[in-house]
Structure formats: C-alpha cells, structure tokens
Amino acid sequence: MDIKTASALHRLRLISVPEALSFPALLIFGSLLSRISDIDYLMMPLGILHGILFVIYAVFLLDVWHKAKWPVKKVALFFLFALLPFGGLFGDRILKRDEADSVLAARAREAARA
C-alpha cells in the first residue's frame, strides 16, 4: 500500500468516530430534548455539525474508493455505516484491522527484501 492510500484510509478512520457519535447526539440531545422539554436551541448546531461531518465522511470515503480501489460492495457497506447510529464505530474497527494487516504485510515485504 502506498502512502497516499494509507493516508486516505487514516483520514477516513479519523472522521468515522466523530461522525458516528454526532448522529446519536443529534437524535438524543436535539430531537428528544426538544420534544420533552423547552430546550430546542441544540437542534440547529447539532444538525449543522452532523451534516458537515457526514459530508466530510462521504468525501473521504470517495477518496478511499478511488485510491484503494475498493469494490462497490465495501464502499456501500461503509456508506451504510454512516447512516446508522454508531455505525462508524464498526467501520473504524474494520479500518483499524485492515491498517494493522497492511502494516504487517509491509514489514514482511521489507524483511523479504533484506
């Protein structure tokens, strides 16, 4: 894996956790609190924050798709993770495992060259 692909995967990992946590925060603190109390001033900022994080996640996912040459099914799975509350945490777990596997493969290639 080249450095551009690795950095694209790392960026996707970095944004997946905040994006995964912003959606439940919007549901709990924005929607639920505005329905059961007079606290309705959290809906707009949380909605904007979640929207920005979602768009960044989608852009980074497209970047990874382009650079890592992922199959469409894997990209669709990671997009589905973005639609589910806490789904990005599962995506982060998969990316973390893939990143560790690629590091091990790179070390094995370096050992074979030596």
MIVEX-814289 format. One record per residue (C-alpha): x, y, z. Coordinates in nm, 2 decimals, always signed. Layout:
<nodes>
       u       v       w
       X       Y       Z
...
</nodes>
This chain:
<nodes>
       u       v       w
   +0.00   +0.00   +0.00
   +0.14   +0.34   -0.09
   +0.15   +0.64   +0.13
   -0.14   +0.82   -0.04
   -0.37   +0.52   +0.01
   -0.26   +0.48   +0.37
   -0.32   +0.84   +0.44
   -0.67   +0.83   +0.28
   -0.76   +0.53   +0.49
   -0.63   +0.71   +0.80
   -0.83   +1.02   +0.73
   -1.15   +0.80   +0.69
   -1.07   +0.64   +1.02
   -1.03   +0.98   +1.19
   -1.36   +1.11   +1.07
   -1.56   +0.79   +1.12
   -1.58   +0.81   +1.50
   -1.69   +1.18   +1.53
   -1.94   +1.12   +1.25
   -2.07   +0.81   +1.43
   -2.12   +0.99   +1.75
   -2.27   +1.31   +1.61
   -2.58   +1.13   +1.48
   -2.69   +0.98   +1.81
   -2.61   +1.31   +1.98
   -2.84   +1.48   +1.73
   -3.11   +1.22   +1.80
   -3.08   +1.23   +2.18
   -2.99   +1.59   +2.26
   -3.15   +1.76   +1.96
   -3.47   +1.57   +1.88
   -3.55   +1.41   +2.21
   -3.48   +1.71   +2.43
   -3.68   +1.95   +2.20
   -3.98   +1.71   +2.23
   -3.98   +1.65   +2.60
   -3.87   +2.00   +2.72
   -3.83   +2.36   +2.61
   -3.47   +2.30   +2.51
   -3.48   +2.34   +2.14
   -3.16   +2.55   +2.08
   -2.94   +2.24   +2.04
   -3.12   +2.11   +1.73
   -2.97   +2.36   +1.48
   -2.60   +2.34   +1.59
   -2.60   +1.97   +1.62
   -2.77   +1.93   +1.29
   -2.51   +2.15   +1.12
   -2.23   +1.97   +1.29
   -2.36   +1.63   +1.19
   -2.42   +1.75   +0.83
   -2.07   +1.88   +0.80
   -1.92   +1.56   +0.94
   -2.14   +1.34   +0.72
   -2.03   +1.53   +0.40
   -1.66   +1.51   +0.51
   -1.71   +1.13   +0.57
   -1.86   +1.09   +0.23
   -1.58   +1.28   +0.05
   -1.32   +1.08   +0.24
   -1.50   +0.76   +0.15
   -1.49   +0.85   -0.22
   -1.12   +0.93   -0.18
   -1.05   +0.59   -0.03
   -1.27   +0.42   -0.30
   -1.06   +0.60   -0.57
   -0.72   +0.54   -0.41
   -0.76   +0.20   -0.25
   -0.97   +0.06   -0.54
   -1.23   -0.08   -0.31
   -1.51   -0.29   -0.45
   -1.85   -0.12   -0.47
   -1.99   -0.36   -0.20
   -1.73   -0.24   +0.05
   -1.80   +0.12   -0.02
   -2.17   +0.07   +0.01
   -2.12   -0.10   +0.35
   -1.91   +0.19   +0.48
   -2.18   +0.43   +0.35
   -2.44   +0.23   +0.53
   -2.23   +0.26   +0.84
   -2.26   +0.64   +0.81
   -2.64   +0.61   +0.80
   -2.67   +0.40   +1.12
   -2.63   +0.54   +1.47
   -2.29   +0.43   +1.60
   -2.23   +0.26   +1.26
   -1.90   +0.44   +1.20
   -1.76   +0.27   +1.51
   -1.79   -0.06   +1.33
   -1.63   +0.09   +1.02
   -1.35   +0.22   +1.24
   -1.29   -0.13   +1.37
   -1.27   -0.27   +1.02
   -1.04   +0.00   +0.91
   -0.82   -0.04   +1.21
   -0.78   -0.42   +1.14
   -0.71   -0.35   +0.77
   -0.45   -0.09   +0.87
   -0.28   -0.34   +1.10
   -0.28   -0.60   +0.83
   -0.12   -0.37   +0.58
   +0.15   -0.27   +0.83
   +0.23   -0.64   +0.88
   +0.23   -0.70   +0.51
   +0.47   -0.40   +0.45
   +0.70   -0.53   +0.73
   +0.70   -0.88   +0.57
   +0.79   -0.73   +0.23
   +1.08   -0.53   +0.39
   +1.20   -0.84   +0.57
   +1.19   -1.04   +0.24
   +1.40   -0.77   +0.07
   +1.67   -0.77   +0.33
</nodes>
